């Protein structure tokens, strides 16, 4: 497997289960239409560690492992 260790991938998939709410911290893409702070819902984590997310602005752009950053929103934190 390229890029991500299997144990780390397993942890990512466990932490970012489908339905988990996340907030975008940083996206390393100058053309993205997703503002920092946007809320999304995790769809799935793929074999490269990309967190595929349905964002509240209608985008479904993934959060790329090692390039972009999002944080999990714990229950009670959601606006």
Biopython code that builds the backbone (N, CA, C, O; Angstrom):
import numpy as np
from Bio.PDB.StructureBuilder import StructureBuilder

atoms = [
    (1, "UNK", "N", (0.852, -1.185, 0.000)),
    (1, "UNK", "CA", (0.000, 0.000, 0.000)),
    (1, "UNK", "C", (0.889, 1.236, 0.000)),
    (1, "UNK", "O", (1.884, 1.288, 0.724)),
    (2, "UNK", "N", (0.541, 2.215, -0.795)),
    (2, "UNK", "CA", (1.308, 3.454, -0.875)),
    (2, "UNK", "C", (0.741, 4.525, 0.038)),
    (2, "UNK", "O", (-0.475, 4.670, 0.166)),
    (3, "UNK", "N", (1.645, 5.282, 0.680)),
    (3, "UNK", "CA", (1.249, 6.491, 1.369)),
    (3, "UNK", "C", (0.846, 6.405, 2.819)),
    (3, "UNK", "O", (1.236, 7.276, 3.598)),
    (4, "UNK", "N", (0.102, 5.422, 3.223)),
    (4, "UNK", "CA", (-0.407, 5.385, 4.592)),
    (4, "UNK", "C", (-0.294, 3.964, 5.147)),
    (4, "UNK", "O", (-0.646, 2.988, 4.484)),
    (5, "UNK", "N", (0.191, 3.879, 6.344)),
    (5, "UNK", "CA", (0.358, 2.585, 7.017)),
    (5, "UNK", "C", (-1.014, 1.993, 7.319)),
    (5, "UNK", "O", (-1.943, 2.719, 7.671)),
    (6, "UNK", "N", (-1.137, 0.704, 7.185)),
    (6, "UNK", "CA", (-2.437, 0.039, 7.355)),
    (6, "UNK", "C", (-3.047, 0.268, 8.739)),
    (6, "UNK", "O", (-4.267, 0.385, 8.861)),
    (7, "UNK", "N", (-2.223, 0.334, 9.775)),
    (7, "UNK", "CA", (-2.753, 0.553, 11.124)),
    (7, "UNK", "C", (-3.315, 1.970, 11.261)),
    (7, "UNK", "O", (-4.356, 2.169, 11.887)),
    (8, "UNK", "N", (-2.626, 2.950, 10.676)),
    (8, "UNK", "CA", (-3.120, 4.324, 10.705)),
    (8, "UNK", "C", (-4.425, 4.440, 9.913)),
    (8, "UNK", "O", (-5.354, 5.128, 10.337)),
    (9, "UNK", "N", (-4.490, 3.774, 8.774)),
    (9, "UNK", "CA", (-5.719, 3.770, 7.979)),
    (9, "UNK", "C", (-6.877, 3.185, 8.790)),
    (9, "UNK", "O", (-7.988, 3.716, 8.771)),
    (10, "UNK", "N", (-6.613, 2.113, 9.483)),
    (10, "UNK", "CA", (-7.636, 1.486, 10.326)),
    (10, "UNK", "C", (-8.133, 2.474, 11.389)),
    (10, "UNK", "O", (-9.335, 2.562, 11.641)),
    (11, "UNK", "N", (-7.212, 3.214, 12.007)),
    (11, "UNK", "CA", (-7.580, 4.193, 13.025)),
    (11, "UNK", "C", (-8.409, 5.332, 12.436)),
    (11, "UNK", "O", (-9.388, 5.773, 13.039)),
    (12, "UNK", "N", (-8.010, 5.805, 11.249)),
    (12, "UNK", "CA", (-8.776, 6.863, 10.586)),
    (12, "UNK", "C", (-10.206, 6.410, 10.307)),
    (12, "UNK", "O", (-11.161, 7.149, 10.547)),
    (13, "UNK", "N", (-10.341, 5.186, 9.796)),
    (13, "UNK", "CA", (-11.670, 4.665, 9.474)),
    (13, "UNK", "C", (-12.529, 4.494, 10.718)),
    (13, "UNK", "O", (-13.747, 4.657, 10.661)),
    (14, "UNK", "N", (-11.904, 4.170, 11.828)),
    (14, "UNK", "CA", (-12.640, 4.013, 13.085)),
    (14, "UNK", "C", (-13.052, 5.388, 13.651)),
    (14, "UNK", "O", (-14.157, 5.551, 14.168)),
    (15, "UNK", "N", (-12.152, 6.357, 13.544)),
    (15, "UNK", "CA", (-12.400, 7.692, 14.103)),
    (15, "UNK", "C", (-13.400, 8.481, 13.259)),
    (15, "UNK", "O", (-14.279, 9.155, 13.796)),
    (16, "UNK", "N", (-13.261, 8.394, 11.936)),
    (16, "UNK", "CA", (-14.123, 9.127, 11.004)),
    (16, "UNK", "C", (-15.114, 8.177, 10.343)),
    (16, "UNK", "O", (-15.082, 7.976, 9.129)),
    (17, "UNK", "N", (-15.984, 7.603, 11.145)),
    (17, "UNK", "CA", (-17.016, 6.698, 10.632)),
    (17, "UNK", "C", (-18.029, 7.485, 9.814)),
    (17, "UNK", "O", (-18.208, 8.683, 10.037)),
    (18, "UNK", "N", (-18.697, 6.825, 8.865)),
    (18, "UNK", "CA", (-19.756, 7.500, 8.119)),
    (18, "UNK", "C", (-20.771, 8.128, 9.073)),
    (18, "UNK", "O", (-21.201, 7.512, 10.048)),
    (19, "UNK", "N", (-21.141, 9.379, 8.762)),
    (19, "UNK", "CA", (-22.090, 10.108, 9.605)),
    (19, "UNK", "C", (-21.435, 11.040, 10.606)),
    (19, "UNK", "O", (-22.107, 11.888, 11.192)),
    (20, "UNK", "N", (-20.118, 10.896, 10.813)),
    (20, "UNK", "CA", (-19.396, 11.767, 11.738)),
    (20, "UNK", "C", (-19.410, 13.194, 11.206)),
    (20, "UNK", "O", (-19.185, 13.410, 10.015)),
    (21, "UNK", "N", (-19.669, 14.163, 12.065)),
    (21, "UNK", "CA", (-19.636, 15.576, 11.693)),
    (21, "UNK", "C", (-18.205, 16.089, 11.838)),
    (21, "UNK", "O", (-17.516, 15.781, 12.811)),
    (22, "UNK", "N", (-17.772, 16.878, 10.850)),
    (22, "UNK", "CA", (-16.434, 17.463, 10.861)),
    (22, "UNK", "C", (-16.509, 18.938, 10.487)),
    (22, "UNK", "O", (-17.475, 19.395, 9.876)),
    (23, "UNK", "N", (-15.462, 19.673, 10.868)),
    (23, "UNK", "CA", (-15.317, 21.084, 10.508)),
    (23, "UNK", "C", (-14.002, 21.228, 9.738)),
    (23, "UNK", "O", (-12.971, 20.725, 10.184)),
    (24, "UNK", "N", (-14.029, 21.899, 8.602)),
    (24, "UNK", "CA", (-12.831, 22.107, 7.794)),
    (24, "UNK", "C", (-11.905, 23.104, 8.473)),
    (24, "UNK", "O", (-12.322, 24.200, 8.849)),
    (25, "UNK", "N", (-10.633, 22.709, 8.629)),
    (25, "UNK", "CA", (-9.611, 23.573, 9.215)),
    (25, "UNK", "C", (-8.751, 24.175, 8.109)),
    (25, "UNK", "O", (-8.441, 25.366, 8.138)),
    (26, "UNK", "N", (-8.369, 23.354, 7.138)),
    (26, "UNK", "CA", (-7.487, 23.800, 6.053)),
    (26, "UNK", "C", (-7.643, 22.870, 4.866)),
    (26, "UNK", "O", (-7.709, 21.651, 5.025)),
    (27, "UNK", "N", (-7.701, 23.448, 3.676)),
    (27, "UNK", "CA", (-7.687, 22.644, 2.460)),
    (27, "UNK", "C", (-6.614, 23.220, 1.555)),
    (27, "UNK", "O", (-6.657, 24.400, 1.205)),
    (28, "UNK", "N", (-5.653, 22.392, 1.177)),
    (28, "UNK", "CA", (-4.513, 22.796, 0.369)),
    (28, "UNK", "C", (-4.889, 22.763, -1.112)),
    (28, "UNK", "O", (-4.270, 22.052, -1.905)),
    (29, "UNK", "N", (-5.900, 23.535, -1.471)),
    (29, "UNK", "CA", (-6.398, 23.597, -2.843)),
    (29, "UNK", "C", (-6.842, 25.028, -3.107)),
    (29, "UNK", "O", (-7.878, 25.454, -2.595)),
    (30, "UNK", "N", (-6.075, 25.781, -3.899)),
    (30, "UNK", "CA", (-6.409, 27.191, -4.118)),
    (30, "UNK", "C", (-7.729, 27.400, -4.868)),
    (30, "UNK", "O", (-8.248, 28.516, -4.896)),
    (31, "UNK", "N", (-8.270, 26.354, -5.469)),
    (31, "UNK", "CA", (-9.490, 26.478, -6.261)),
    (31, "UNK", "C", (-10.745, 25.974, -5.545)),
    (31, "UNK", "O", (-11.837, 25.985, -6.112)),
    (32, "UNK", "N", (-10.581, 25.537, -4.310)),
    (32, "UNK", "CA", (-11.735, 25.001, -3.593)),
    (32, "UNK", "C", (-12.768, 26.085, -3.315)),
    (32, "UNK", "O", (-12.430, 27.256, -3.139)),
    (33, "UNK", "N", (-14.001, 25.684, -3.281)),
    (33, "UNK", "CA", (-15.109, 26.582, -2.965)),
    (33, "UNK", "C", (-15.635, 26.310, -1.552)),
    (33, "UNK", "O", (-16.749, 26.703, -1.207)),
    (34, "UNK", "N", (-14.818, 25.635, -0.746)),
    (34, "UNK", "CA", (-15.234, 25.285, 0.612)),
    (34, "UNK", "C", (-14.481, 26.178, 1.598)),
    (34, "UNK", "O", (-13.274, 26.012, 1.772)),
    (35, "UNK", "N", (-15.163, 27.112, 2.241)),
    (35, "UNK", "CA", (-14.490, 27.995, 3.192)),
    (35, "UNK", "C", (-14.071, 27.259, 4.474)),
    (35, "UNK", "O", (-14.722, 26.308, 4.907)),
    (36, "UNK", "N", (-12.984, 27.721, 5.055)),
    (36, "UNK", "CA", (-12.549, 27.217, 6.357)),
    (36, "UNK", "C", (-13.708, 27.386, 7.334)),
    (36, "UNK", "O", (-14.389, 28.412, 7.326)),
    (37, "UNK", "N", (-13.929, 26.381, 8.173)),
    (37, "UNK", "CA", (-15.004, 26.424, 9.160)),
    (37, "UNK", "C", (-16.284, 25.743, 8.696)),
    (37, "UNK", "O", (-17.214, 25.561, 9.481)),
    (38, "UNK", "N", (-16.333, 25.364, 7.411)),
    (38, "UNK", "CA", (-17.515, 24.699, 6.882)),
    (38, "UNK", "C", (-17.712, 23.351, 7.566)),
    (38, "UNK", "O", (-16.749, 22.628, 7.821)),
    (39, "UNK", "N", (-18.959, 23.022, 7.859)),
    (39, "UNK", "CA", (-19.325, 21.764, 8.504)),
    (39, "UNK", "C", (-19.650, 20.735, 7.427)),
    (39, "UNK", "O", (-20.237, 21.061, 6.395)),
    (40, "UNK", "N", (-19.259, 19.487, 7.684)),
    (40, "UNK", "CA", (-19.580, 18.415, 6.762)),
    (40, "UNK", "C", (-19.891, 17.129, 7.495)),
    (40, "UNK", "O", (-19.709, 17.019, 8.708)),
    (41, "UNK", "N", (-20.366, 16.154, 6.727)),
    (41, "UNK", "CA", (-20.656, 14.827, 7.267)),
    (41, "UNK", "C", (-19.843, 13.807, 6.484)),
    (41, "UNK", "O", (-19.893, 13.770, 5.255)),
    (42, "UNK", "N", (-19.095, 12.982, 7.206)),
    (42, "UNK", "CA", (-18.238, 11.977, 6.580)),
    (42, "UNK", "C", (-19.097, 10.940, 5.853)),
    (42, "UNK", "O", (-20.065, 10.410, 6.399)),
    (43, "UNK", "N", (-18.711, 10.672, 4.608)),
    (43, "UNK", "CA", (-19.347, 9.623, 3.821)),
    (43, "UNK", "C", (-18.589, 8.313, 3.998)),
    (43, "UNK", "O", (-19.191, 7.272, 4.259)),
    (44, "UNK", "N", (-17.253, 8.368, 3.854)),
    (44, "UNK", "CA", (-16.389, 7.208, 4.068)),
    (44, "UNK", "C", (-14.938, 7.651, 3.991)),
    (44, "UNK", "O", (-14.640, 8.755, 3.536)),
    (45, "UNK", "N", (-14.035, 6.784, 4.441)),
    (45, "UNK", "CA", (-12.592, 6.981, 4.315)),
    (45, "UNK", "C", (-12.104, 5.933, 3.334)),
    (45, "UNK", "O", (-12.359, 4.742, 3.511)),
    (46, "UNK", "N", (-11.391, 6.382, 2.283)),
    (46, "UNK", "CA", (-10.930, 5.428, 1.267)),
    (46, "UNK", "C", (-9.583, 4.806, 1.643)),
    (46, "UNK", "O", (-9.040, 5.088, 2.711)),
    (47, "UNK", "N", (-9.054, 3.969, 0.769)),
    (47, "UNK", "CA", (-7.829, 3.214, 1.051)),
    (47, "UNK", "C", (-6.575, 4.076, 1.101)),
    (47, "UNK", "O", (-5.519, 3.592, 1.509)),
    (48, "UNK", "N", (-6.663, 5.342, 0.698)),
    (48, "UNK", "CA", (-5.535, 6.269, 0.788)),
    (48, "UNK", "C", (-5.645, 7.185, 1.999)),
    (48, "UNK", "O", (-4.755, 7.996, 2.253)),
    (49, "UNK", "N", (-6.733, 7.056, 2.743)),
    (49, "UNK", "CA", (-6.948, 7.882, 3.922)),
    (49, "UNK", "C", (-7.693, 9.173, 3.644)),
    (49, "UNK", "O", (-7.817, 10.018, 4.531)),
    (50, "UNK", "N", (-8.192, 9.341, 2.422)),
    (50, "UNK", "CA", (-8.991, 10.525, 2.103)),
    (50, "UNK", "C", (-10.348, 10.406, 2.780)),
    (50, "UNK", "O", (-11.029, 9.387, 2.673)),
    (51, "UNK", "N", (-10.724, 11.474, 3.481)),
    (51, "UNK", "CA", (-11.998, 11.502, 4.189)),
    (51, "UNK", "C", (-13.026, 12.136, 3.250)),
    (51, "UNK", "O", (-13.091, 13.359, 3.127)),
    (52, "UNK", "N", (-13.814, 11.313, 2.603)),
    (52, "UNK", "CA", (-14.828, 11.806, 1.680)),
    (52, "UNK", "C", (-15.990, 12.366, 2.490)),
    (52, "UNK", "O", (-16.551, 11.694, 3.355)),
    (53, "UNK", "N", (-16.335, 13.620, 2.186)),
    (53, "UNK", "CA", (-17.250, 14.372, 3.034)),
    (53, "UNK", "C", (-18.307, 15.096, 2.210)),
    (53, "UNK", "O", (-18.013, 15.644, 1.147)),
    (54, "UNK", "N", (-19.526, 15.093, 2.703)),
    (54, "UNK", "CA", (-20.608, 15.903, 2.128)),
    (54, "UNK", "C", (-20.646, 17.200, 2.935)),
    (54, "UNK", "O", (-21.050, 17.207, 4.098)),
    (55, "UNK", "N", (-20.221, 18.299, 2.302)),
    (55, "UNK", "CA", (-20.133, 19.589, 2.981)),
    (55, "UNK", "C", (-21.467, 20.321, 2.944)),
    (55, "UNK", "O", (-22.279, 20.105, 2.046)),
    (56, "UNK", "N", (-21.684, 21.183, 3.921)),
    (56, "UNK", "CA", (-22.947, 21.909, 4.031)),
    (56, "UNK", "C", (-23.180, 22.879, 2.870)),
    (56, "UNK", "O", (-24.304, 23.339, 2.672)),
    (57, "UNK", "N", (-22.128, 23.195, 2.098)),
    (57, "UNK", "CA", (-22.300, 24.079, 0.944)),
    (57, "UNK", "C", (-22.608, 23.302, -0.333)),
    (57, "UNK", "O", (-22.660, 23.886, -1.416)),
    (58, "UNK", "N", (-22.815, 21.982, -0.213)),
    (58, "UNK", "CA", (-23.178, 21.153, -1.360)),
    (58, "UNK", "C", (-22.018, 20.425, -2.013)),
    (58, "UNK", "O", (-22.242, 19.549, -2.847)),
    (59, "UNK", "N", (-20.803, 20.755, -1.665)),
    (59, "UNK", "CA", (-19.630, 20.085, -2.228)),
    (59, "UNK", "C", (-19.436, 18.712, -1.585)),
    (59, "UNK", "O", (-19.879, 18.470, -0.462)),
    (60, "UNK", "N", (-18.771, 17.821, -2.313)),
    (60, "UNK", "CA", (-18.423, 16.508, -1.754)),
    (60, "UNK", "C", (-16.928, 16.256, -1.898)),
    (60, "UNK", "O", (-16.508, 15.108, -2.047)),
    (61, "UNK", "N", (-16.132, 17.295, -1.857)),
    (61, "UNK", "CA", (-14.686, 17.178, -1.984)),
    (61, "UNK", "C", (-14.100, 16.498, -0.755)),
    (61, "UNK", "O", (-14.477, 16.807, 0.375)),
    (62, "UNK", "N", (-13.161, 15.556, -0.986)),
    (62, "UNK", "CA", (-12.537, 14.827, 0.102)),
    (62, "UNK", "C", (-11.418, 15.598, 0.775)),
    (62, "UNK", "O", (-10.787, 16.459, 0.162)),
    (63, "UNK", "N", (-11.177, 15.286, 2.037)),
    (63, "UNK", "CA", (-10.079, 15.842, 2.815)),
    (63, "UNK", "C", (-8.910, 14.874, 2.652)),
    (63, "UNK", "O", (-8.956, 13.748, 3.147)),
    (64, "UNK", "N", (-7.864, 15.315, 1.956)),
    (64, "UNK", "CA", (-6.745, 14.449, 1.596)),
    (64, "UNK", "C", (-5.789, 14.293, 2.774)),
    (64, "UNK", "O", (-5.316, 15.280, 3.338)),
    (65, "UNK", "N", (-5.512, 13.042, 3.139)),
    (65, "UNK", "CA", (-4.597, 12.746, 4.246)),
    (65, "UNK", "C", (-3.227, 13.362, 3.972)),
    (65, "UNK", "O", (-2.658, 13.174, 2.897)),
    (66, "UNK", "N", (-2.703, 14.098, 4.953)),
    (66, "UNK", "CA", (-1.378, 14.696, 4.844)),
    (66, "UNK", "C", (-1.337, 16.019, 4.098)),
    (66, "UNK", "O", (-0.289, 16.665, 4.061)),
    (67, "UNK", "N", (-2.445, 16.441, 3.504)),
    (67, "UNK", "CA", (-2.504, 17.704, 2.756)),
    (67, "UNK", "C", (-3.525, 18.669, 3.352)),
    (67, "UNK", "O", (-3.259, 19.863, 3.491)),
    (68, "UNK", "N", (-4.673, 18.149, 3.695)),
    (68, "UNK", "CA", (-5.780, 18.959, 4.201)),
    (68, "UNK", "C", (-6.028, 18.612, 5.666)),
    (68, "UNK", "O", (-5.434, 17.677, 6.203)),
    (69, "UNK", "N", (-6.901, 19.369, 6.296)),
    (69, "UNK", "CA", (-7.184, 19.089, 7.709)),
    (69, "UNK", "C", (-8.635, 19.401, 8.054)),
    (69, "UNK", "O", (-9.179, 20.435, 7.667)),
    (70, "UNK", "N", (-9.238, 18.486, 8.785)),
    (70, "UNK", "CA", (-10.550, 18.714, 9.372)),
    (70, "UNK", "C", (-10.505, 18.179, 10.793)),
    (70, "UNK", "O", (-9.625, 17.394, 11.147)),
    (71, "UNK", "N", (-11.461, 18.611, 11.599)),
    (71, "UNK", "CA", (-11.552, 18.113, 12.970)),
    (71, "UNK", "C", (-12.940, 17.546, 13.194)),
    (71, "UNK", "O", (-13.938, 18.045, 12.673)),
    (72, "UNK", "N", (-12.966, 16.513, 13.967)),
    (72, "UNK", "CA", (-14.224, 15.869, 14.333)),
    (72, "UNK", "C", (-14.987, 16.771, 15.285)),
    (72, "UNK", "O", (-14.411, 17.330, 16.219)),
    (73, "UNK", "N", (-16.265, 16.907, 15.051)),
    (73, "UNK", "CA", (-17.132, 17.681, 15.945)),
    (73, "UNK", "C", (-17.786, 16.690, 16.903)),
    (73, "UNK", "O", (-18.550, 15.814, 16.497)),
    (74, "UNK", "N", (-17.470, 16.850, 18.157)),
    (74, "UNK", "CA", (-18.040, 15.961, 19.163)),
    (74, "UNK", "C", (-19.500, 16.346, 19.392)),
    (74, "UNK", "O", (-19.895, 17.487, 19.156)),
    (75, "UNK", "N", (-20.279, 15.400, 19.845)),
    (75, "UNK", "CA", (-21.694, 15.645, 20.122)),
    (75, "UNK", "C", (-21.821, 16.803, 21.093)),
    (75, "UNK", "O", (-21.101, 16.866, 22.089)),
    (76, "UNK", "N", (-22.726, 17.711, 20.807)),
    (76, "UNK", "CA", (-22.912, 18.887, 21.651)),
    (76, "UNK", "C", (-22.177, 20.115, 21.127)),
    (76, "UNK", "O", (-22.500, 21.237, 21.515)),
    (77, "UNK", "N", (-21.187, 19.919, 20.247)),
    (77, "UNK", "CA", (-20.446, 21.028, 19.664)),
    (77, "UNK", "C", (-21.104, 21.559, 18.404)),
    (77, "UNK", "O", (-20.868, 22.698, 18.004)),
    (78, "UNK", "N", (-21.942, 20.720, 17.773)),
    (78, "UNK", "CA", (-22.533, 21.083, 16.491)),
    (78, "UNK", "C", (-23.433, 22.289, 16.645)),
    (78, "UNK", "O", (-24.245, 22.376, 17.566)),
    (79, "UNK", "N", (-23.264, 23.229, 15.704)),
    (79, "UNK", "CA", (-24.056, 24.476, 15.743)),
    (79, "UNK", "C", (-25.451, 24.231, 15.238)),
    (79, "UNK", "O", (-26.263, 25.156, 15.194)),
]
sb = StructureBuilder()
sb.init_structure("model")
sb.init_model(0)
sb.init_chain("A")
sb.init_seg("    ")
for serial, (resi, resn, name, xyz) in enumerate(atoms, 1):
    if name == "N":
        sb.init_residue(resn, " ", resi, " ")
    sb.init_atom(name, np.array(xyz, "f"), 0.0, 1.0, " ", f" {name:<3s}", serial, name[0])
structure = sb.get_structure()
